[in-house]
Amino acid sequence: MLRGSGAVCRARSGAGPVEEIKARRRQQEWALRKARREKQLISKRLLRELQGDGEEIEIRDPSVTQEEVSQLFQRIQCGSEDRVAALRSLCQLLHLKEVQMMFVRLENSMHVLIGLFTSNLASVQLEAARCLLELSHANDPSISLVCLPATPYLLTYLSGQSAKFTEQCLYILGNLAAEDETVRNQLLLQGVIQALATCLQSPHGAVVEAAAYSLSQLLQAKEAGEKIVPAVLEAGLTPRLIQLLDLDSEFGMHTAVESAWCLHYILIYPVARCLGNLIASCEAALCRGQLLDCRVLQALSSIISKFLQSQPSVTRECLWVLNNLTAGDERFCSAIFSLNLLPVLLQLIPFSGGINTLVLTLLGNIAEMGSEHCEKLQQQEELFSALCTSLRTADPEAVRLTLEVLNLILSHCGQACVEFVNQNGIPALEAIQYNSNKEIRVRANFLMDRYFTDKAV
């Protein structure tokens, strides 16, 4: 006997609508993963974000003339006593797009700058590196190309003694790799993956984080599946990336500045990006067995629990990785149950900022696996309570995804209708039949007509 409503489950006939919804979901999710890999994950590091030890960079007046830039270059080029000061002044100006173009158009400007980057004077070399870092942040691919001659030196210096200088070189490489395929192709030929593999083993947490950042920039490229992913798998980087996600692992604690937890948070973000991009790439099925063996699901769940309140951006990144893992993969969907991760995930549905939609998409991935998985889903005590809460949210995407998940579960499990009604789901469903969003209204009416004959008034 149903409680809380006079609704009863209607007999279901045919799976056509369900299959159409599944096909539409797969197409939408593929497009979303592609968009995120190609656009949303391009996140370059600015020099002013890397300042430490109380060091600050002055942001100059944006009104800069070509003559001022030319005079600075002349001071740098002539080898005057204030060359370091001139480089520092140039670096302060290079955050401006106009100055970047003014400088690279000067005759021999990049030849001189790269020459100073290879200087045996540490102070000159460091300031030249900072100028390259600002230039590498440009969104104009043409600037990445003029920085191309610096890449052999950048890779060579990754094996140097200064962790801070190595870190800067890694960020320059990552920024350059984000913009242009020509740069990425040259870096691959020069052995960038092997160099990054070495840096990921560094005892310095900042170097490891910078290496993961550079690798994530390479993996977000359109051609990653064809060119970059095979090199990453051949270098055996997947187990190391998983190890870096393990909250209990030892991973470069030799820093006197940052606490272990802070350092781990900084590391998690680019490492999760690497894994998410790796999985999203077309050839990434080769690494799924390694990921499952390394129990990446447990690591991701632990991170979500640890950083949900303090660092929601980390939670979103980890949920995206979980979505990529479970999309069309029955092994990972089954592992969600065997590792008892659903209670943690269901607690995230009330959260906003994209966290709820990522969890709902993940539930949809599981429900798409069929009757057995839907039966396990509906046995979760908090499932329908969480879904009913989501139906009442003002977020149209969350409501749409909730209706989608409900349809998949109800189509496979008759008992799910009873549980949904017992959680006062009918009033929530009725309310959105009058939603201003046409698609939501259509989906809500479909569920009422398909699964519940008697509607509560």
C-alpha positions as CSV (number, residue, x, y, z in Angstrom):
1,M,0.0,0.0,0.0
2,L,1.4,3.4,-1.0
3,R,1.7,6.0,1.8
4,G,1.4,9.8,1.4
5,S,-0.5,9.8,-1.9
6,G,-3.2,8.0,-3.9
7,A,-0.8,7.5,-6.7
8,V,-0.1,4.0,-8.0
9,C,2.5,2.7,-10.4
10,R,1.4,2.4,-14.0
11,A,2.5,-0.7,-16.0
12,R,5.4,0.2,-18.3
13,S,5.4,-0.8,-21.9
14,G,8.4,-0.5,-24.3
15,A,11.8,1.0,-23.7
16,G,11.8,3.4,-26.6
17,P,11.7,6.7,-24.6
18,V,14.3,5.5,-22.1
19,E,16.7,4.6,-24.9
20,E,16.1,8.0,-26.5
21,I,17.0,9.7,-23.2
22,K,20.1,7.5,-22.8
23,A,21.3,8.4,-26.3
24,R,20.7,12.1,-25.7
25,R,22.5,11.9,-22.4
26,R,25.5,10.3,-23.9
27,Q,25.7,12.9,-26.7
28,Q,25.3,15.8,-24.2
29,E,27.9,14.4,-21.8
30,W,30.4,13.8,-24.6
31,A,30.0,17.4,-25.7
32,L,30.4,18.7,-22.1
33,R,33.5,16.6,-21.5
34,K,35.0,17.8,-24.7
35,A,34.2,21.4,-23.9
36,R,35.7,21.2,-20.5
37,R,38.8,19.5,-21.7
38,E,39.4,22.0,-24.5
39,K,38.3,25.3,-22.8
40,Q,37.5,25.2,-19.1
41,L,40.8,23.6,-18.0
42,I,43.0,26.1,-19.6
43,S,44.2,27.9,-16.5
44,K,47.6,29.6,-16.8
45,R,49.9,30.6,-14.0
46,L,50.8,34.2,-13.7
47,L,54.1,35.4,-12.2
48,R,52.2,37.5,-9.7
49,E,50.5,34.3,-8.4
50,L,53.9,32.7,-7.8
51,Q,55.4,35.4,-5.6
52,G,56.7,34.2,-2.2
53,D,58.8,35.3,0.7
54,G,57.0,38.6,1.0
55,E,57.9,39.5,-2.6
56,E,55.5,41.7,-4.5
57,I,55.2,42.9,-8.0
58,E,54.1,46.4,-8.7
59,I,51.2,46.7,-11.2
60,R,52.1,49.6,-13.4
61,D,49.9,52.2,-15.1
62,P,48.4,50.6,-18.2
63,S,49.4,53.6,-20.3
64,V,52.7,52.4,-21.8
65,T,54.2,53.7,-25.1
66,Q,56.3,51.9,-27.7
67,E,59.1,54.3,-26.9
68,E,59.1,53.3,-23.2
69,V,59.3,49.6,-24.2
70,S,62.1,50.3,-26.7
71,Q,64.1,52.2,-24.1
72,L,63.8,49.3,-21.7
73,F,65.0,46.9,-24.4
74,Q,68.0,49.1,-25.2
75,R,69.0,49.1,-21.5
76,I,68.7,45.3,-21.5
77,Q,70.4,44.8,-24.8
78,C,73.4,47.1,-24.1
79,G,74.4,45.2,-21.0
80,S,74.3,48.2,-18.7
81,E,74.9,47.9,-15.0
82,D,71.1,48.2,-14.4
83,R,70.2,45.3,-16.7
84,V,68.6,43.4,-13.8
85,A,66.5,46.4,-12.9
86,A,65.5,46.9,-16.6
87,L,64.4,43.3,-16.8
88,R,62.4,43.7,-13.6
89,S,60.7,46.8,-15.0
90,L,59.9,44.9,-18.3
91,C,58.4,42.0,-16.4
92,Q,56.1,44.4,-14.5
93,L,54.9,45.7,-17.9
94,L,54.5,42.4,-19.7
95,H,51.2,41.6,-17.9
96,L,49.7,44.0,-20.4
97,K,48.7,42.5,-23.8
98,E,49.8,45.6,-25.7
99,V,53.2,45.6,-24.1
100,Q,53.6,41.9,-25.0
101,M,53.0,42.7,-28.6
102,M,55.3,45.8,-28.5
103,F,58.1,43.8,-27.1
104,V,58.0,40.7,-29.4
105,R,57.9,43.0,-32.5
106,L,61.1,44.7,-31.6
107,E,64.0,43.3,-33.7
108,N,66.0,40.6,-31.9
109,S,64.0,41.1,-28.7
110,M,63.3,37.4,-28.1
111,H,66.8,36.4,-29.2
112,V,68.2,38.7,-26.6
113,L,65.7,37.6,-23.9
114,I,66.4,33.9,-24.4
115,G,70.1,34.6,-24.5
116,L,69.8,36.2,-21.0
117,F,67.7,33.2,-19.9
118,T,70.8,31.1,-20.5
119,S,73.1,33.5,-18.7
120,N,75.5,32.2,-16.1
121,L,74.5,35.1,-13.8
122,A,71.8,33.8,-11.6
123,S,70.1,37.2,-11.0
124,V,69.9,37.9,-14.8
125,Q,68.7,34.4,-15.6
126,L,66.0,34.6,-12.9
127,E,64.6,38.0,-14.2
128,A,64.7,36.8,-17.8
129,A,62.7,33.7,-16.7
130,R,60.1,35.9,-15.1
131,C,59.8,37.9,-18.3
132,L,59.3,34.6,-20.2
133,L,56.7,33.5,-17.7
134,E,54.7,36.7,-18.3
135,L,55.0,36.3,-22.1
136,S,53.9,32.6,-21.8
137,H,50.6,33.8,-20.2
138,A,49.6,35.6,-23.4
139,N,46.5,34.3,-25.1
140,D,47.9,35.0,-28.6
141,P,49.3,31.8,-30.1
142,S,51.8,33.9,-32.0
143,I,53.6,34.8,-28.8
144,S,53.8,31.1,-27.8
145,L,55.5,30.6,-31.2
146,V,58.1,33.3,-30.7
147,C,59.0,31.7,-27.3
148,L,59.5,28.3,-29.0
149,P,63.4,28.6,-29.2
150,A,63.4,28.7,-25.4
151,T,61.9,25.2,-24.9
152,P,65.2,23.2,-25.1
153,Y,66.7,25.3,-22.4
154,L,63.5,25.1,-20.3
155,L,63.6,21.3,-20.5
156,T,67.3,21.3,-19.7
157,Y,66.9,23.5,-16.6
158,L,64.3,21.1,-15.1
159,S,67.1,19.0,-13.8
160,G,68.8,22.0,-12.1
161,Q,69.5,22.4,-8.4
162,S,67.1,25.3,-7.7
163,A,63.6,24.1,-7.0
164,K,62.2,27.6,-7.4
165,F,63.8,28.0,-10.8
166,T,62.6,24.6,-11.9
167,E,59.1,25.5,-10.8
168,Q,59.2,28.6,-13.0
169,C,60.4,26.7,-16.0
170,L,57.6,24.2,-15.5
171,Y,54.9,26.9,-15.5
172,I,56.4,28.5,-18.6
173,L,56.3,25.1,-20.4
174,G,52.7,24.5,-19.2
175,N,51.5,28.0,-20.4
176,L,53.2,27.6,-23.7
177,A,51.7,24.2,-24.2
178,A,48.2,25.4,-23.6
179,E,48.0,27.6,-26.7
180,D,49.6,26.1,-29.8
181,E,49.8,22.6,-31.3
182,T,53.2,23.4,-32.9
183,V,54.6,24.1,-29.4
184,R,53.2,20.9,-28.1
185,N,54.5,18.8,-31.0
186,Q,58.0,20.2,-30.4
187,L,57.8,19.6,-26.7
188,L,56.8,16.0,-27.3
189,L,59.8,15.5,-29.7
190,Q,62.1,17.0,-27.1
191,G,61.0,14.5,-24.5
192,V,58.7,16.7,-22.3
193,I,56.7,13.7,-21.0
194,Q,59.9,12.0,-19.7
195,A,61.1,15.3,-18.1
196,L,57.7,15.8,-16.4
197,A,57.8,12.2,-15.1
198,T,61.1,12.9,-13.4
199,C,59.7,16.1,-11.9
200,L,56.6,14.3,-10.6
201,Q,59.0,12.3,-8.4
202,S,60.7,15.4,-6.9
203,P,60.9,15.7,-3.1
204,H,59.8,19.4,-3.5
205,G,56.0,19.7,-3.4
206,A,56.0,22.9,-5.4
207,V,57.9,21.2,-8.2
208,V,55.5,18.3,-8.2
209,E,52.5,20.6,-8.4
210,A,54.1,22.6,-11.3
211,A,54.8,19.4,-13.2
212,A,51.3,18.2,-12.7
213,Y,50.0,21.6,-13.9
214,S,52.2,21.4,-17.1
215,L,51.0,17.9,-17.8
216,S,47.4,18.9,-17.3
217,Q,47.9,21.7,-19.9
218,L,49.3,19.1,-22.4
219,L,46.4,16.7,-21.8
220,Q,43.7,19.3,-22.4
221,A,44.8,19.6,-26.0
222,K,42.5,18.5,-28.8
223,E,45.1,16.1,-30.1
224,A,45.8,14.7,-26.7
225,G,44.2,11.3,-27.4
226,E,46.2,10.7,-30.5
227,K,49.6,12.1,-29.5
228,I,50.0,12.9,-25.8
229,V,48.0,10.2,-24.0
230,P,50.1,7.3,-25.5
231,A,53.3,9.0,-24.4
232,V,51.9,9.5,-20.9
233,L,50.8,5.8,-20.6
234,E,54.1,4.6,-22.0
235,A,56.0,6.7,-19.4
236,G,53.9,4.9,-16.7
237,L,52.6,8.2,-15.1
238,T,49.1,6.9,-14.2
239,P,50.2,5.1,-10.9
240,R,52.2,8.1,-9.8
241,L,49.2,10.5,-10.4
242,I,47.0,8.1,-8.3
243,Q,49.6,8.0,-5.6
244,L,49.6,11.8,-5.4
245,L,45.8,11.7,-4.7
246,D,46.3,9.4,-1.8
247,L,45.8,11.5,1.4
248,D,47.9,9.0,3.4
249,S,50.9,8.9,1.0
250,E,54.3,10.5,1.3
251,F,54.7,13.0,-1.5
252,G,57.3,15.7,-1.1
253,M,56.9,16.8,2.4
254,H,60.4,18.4,2.3
255,T,59.1,22.0,2.5
256,A,59.5,24.3,5.5
257,V,56.9,26.8,4.3
258,E,53.6,24.9,3.7
259,S,51.8,22.4,5.9
260,A,51.3,18.9,4.5
261,W,47.5,19.4,4.1
262,C,47.9,22.8,2.4
263,L,50.5,21.3,0.1
264,H,48.3,18.3,-0.7
265,Y,45.4,20.6,-1.6
266,I,47.6,22.5,-4.0
267,L,48.7,19.2,-5.6
268,I,45.3,17.7,-5.9
269,Y,43.8,20.2,-8.3
270,P,46.3,19.8,-11.2
271,V,46.6,16.0,-10.6
272,A,42.8,15.6,-10.8
273,R,42.9,17.7,-13.9
274,C,45.5,15.4,-15.4
275,L,43.4,12.3,-14.7
276,G,40.2,13.9,-15.9
277,N,41.7,14.9,-19.2
278,L,43.5,11.6,-19.5
279,I,40.2,9.6,-19.1
280,A,38.3,12.0,-21.4
281,S,40.7,11.5,-24.2
282,C,39.6,9.1,-26.9
283,E,42.4,6.5,-26.3
284,A,42.2,6.6,-22.5
285,A,40.4,3.3,-22.1
286,L,43.9,1.8,-22.0
287,C,44.5,3.3,-18.5
288,R,41.2,2.4,-16.9
289,G,42.5,-0.9,-15.6
290,Q,45.4,0.9,-13.9
291,L,43.0,3.4,-12.3
292,L,40.8,0.7,-10.9
293,D,43.7,-1.3,-9.6
294,C,45.0,1.8,-7.9
295,R,41.7,2.4,-6.2
296,V,41.4,5.9,-7.5
297,L,37.7,5.9,-6.5
298,Q,38.6,5.6,-2.8
299,A,41.2,8.4,-3.1
300,L,38.7,10.7,-4.8
301,S,36.0,10.0,-2.2
302,S,38.4,10.7,0.6
303,I,39.4,14.0,-1.0
304,I,35.8,15.0,-1.5
305,S,35.1,14.3,2.2
306,K,38.2,16.2,3.3
307,F,37.9,19.3,1.2
308,L,34.2,19.8,0.5
309,Q,33.6,22.7,2.9
310,S,37.0,24.4,2.6
311,Q,37.8,23.9,-1.1
312,P,34.6,23.2,-3.2
313,S,36.7,23.7,-6.4
314,V,38.7,20.5,-5.5
315,T,35.4,18.7,-5.0
316,R,34.1,19.7,-8.4
317,E,37.4,18.6,-10.0
318,C,37.2,15.2,-8.3
319,L,33.6,14.7,-9.2
320,W,34.4,15.5,-12.9
321,V,37.0,12.7,-12.8
322,L,34.4,10.3,-11.3
323,N,32.0,11.2,-14.0
324,N,34.6,10.5,-16.7
325,L,35.4,7.2,-15.0
326,T,31.8,6.0,-14.7
327,A,30.6,7.2,-18.2
328,G,29.8,4.0,-20.0
329,D,32.0,1.8,-17.8
330,E,30.2,-0.9,-15.8
331,R,33.3,-1.8,-13.8
332,F,33.6,1.7,-12.3
333,C,29.9,2.0,-11.7
334,S,29.9,-1.3,-9.9
335,A,33.0,-0.2,-7.9
336,I,30.9,2.8,-6.6
337,F,28.7,0.3,-4.9
338,S,31.3,-2.2,-3.7
339,L,33.3,0.7,-2.1
340,N,30.2,2.1,-0.5
341,L,30.8,5.6,-2.0
342,L,27.2,6.5,-2.7
343,P,26.3,7.8,0.8
344,V,29.1,10.3,0.5
345,L,27.9,11.4,-3.0
346,L,24.3,11.7,-2.1
347,Q,25.2,14.1,0.7
348,L,26.5,16.5,-2.0
349,I,23.2,16.9,-3.9
350,P,22.1,19.9,-1.8
351,F,25.3,21.8,-2.7
352,S,25.3,24.3,-5.5
353,G,28.1,25.7,-7.7
354,G,28.0,22.8,-10.1
355,I,28.6,20.1,-7.4
356,N,24.9,19.0,-7.4
357,T,24.8,18.7,-11.2
358,L,28.0,16.6,-11.3
359,V,26.6,14.2,-8.7
360,L,23.3,13.9,-10.6
361,T,25.2,13.2,-13.9
362,L,27.2,10.5,-12.1
363,L,24.0,8.9,-10.8
364,G,22.7,9.0,-14.4
365,N,25.9,7.2,-15.5
366,I,25.2,4.4,-13.0
367,A,21.5,4.2,-13.8
368,E,22.3,3.8,-17.5
369,M,23.9,0.5,-16.7
370,G,20.5,-1.1,-16.4
371,S,18.2,-3.0,-14.0
372,E,20.8,-4.4,-11.6
373,H,22.4,-1.0,-11.0
374,C,19.1,0.8,-10.7
375,E,18.0,-1.8,-8.2
376,K,21.1,-1.1,-6.1
377,L,20.5,2.7,-6.4
378,Q,16.9,2.6,-5.2
379,Q,18.0,0.6,-2.2
380,Q,20.1,3.5,-1.0
381,E,18.2,5.0,2.0
382,E,18.9,8.7,1.1
383,L,18.4,8.5,-2.6
384,F,14.8,9.5,-3.1
385,S,15.0,12.1,-0.3
386,A,17.9,13.7,-2.0
387,L,16.3,13.6,-5.4
388,C,13.1,15.2,-4.0
389,T,15.2,17.9,-2.5
390,S,16.8,18.4,-5.9
391,L,13.4,18.7,-7.6
392,R,12.6,21.7,-5.4
393,T,15.8,23.6,-6.3
394,A,15.8,26.7,-8.4
395,D,18.6,25.4,-10.6
396,P,17.0,24.3,-13.9
397,E,19.9,22.0,-14.9
398,A,19.8,20.2,-11.5
399,V,16.0,19.7,-11.9
400,R,16.4,18.4,-15.5
401,L,19.1,15.9,-14.5
402,T,17.0,14.8,-11.5
403,L,14.1,14.0,-13.7
404,E,16.4,12.1,-16.0
405,V,17.8,10.0,-13.2
406,L,14.3,9.3,-11.9
407,N,13.1,8.2,-15.3
408,L,16.0,5.8,-15.7
409,I,15.4,4.3,-12.2
410,L,11.6,4.1,-12.4
411,S,11.8,2.4,-15.8
412,H,13.8,-0.5,-14.3
413,C,12.5,-0.8,-10.8
414,G,8.8,-1.1,-9.9
415,Q,9.5,-0.8,-6.2
416,A,11.2,2.6,-6.9
417,C,7.7,4.0,-7.6
418,V,6.7,3.1,-4.0
419,E,9.8,4.6,-2.4
420,F,9.4,7.8,-4.4
421,V,5.9,8.3,-3.3
422,N,6.8,7.5,0.3
423,Q,9.3,10.4,0.2
424,N,6.5,12.8,-0.9
425,G,7.8,12.9,-4.4
426,I,4.5,13.4,-6.1
427,P,3.9,16.9,-4.7
428,A,7.5,17.8,-5.8
429,L,6.8,16.4,-9.2
430,E,3.5,18.1,-9.5
431,A,4.9,21.5,-8.6
432,I,7.4,21.5,-11.5
433,Q,4.7,20.6,-14.0
434,Y,4.1,24.3,-14.1
435,N,7.8,25.3,-14.3
436,S,8.6,28.2,-16.7
437,N,11.1,25.9,-18.5
438,K,9.3,24.0,-21.2
439,E,11.7,21.0,-21.2
440,I,11.3,20.6,-17.5
441,R,7.5,20.7,-17.8
442,V,7.5,18.1,-20.5
443,R,9.7,15.7,-18.5
444,A,7.7,16.1,-15.4
445,N,4.4,15.5,-17.2
446,F,6.0,12.4,-18.9
447,L,6.9,10.9,-15.5
448,M,3.5,11.6,-14.0
449,D,1.7,10.1,-17.0
450,R,4.1,7.1,-17.4
451,Y,4.5,6.0,-13.8
452,F,1.7,7.4,-11.7
453,T,-2.0,7.1,-12.7
454,D,-3.7,8.8,-9.8
455,K,-2.2,12.3,-9.2
456,A,-2.5,13.9,-5.8
457,V,-4.5,17.1,-6.0
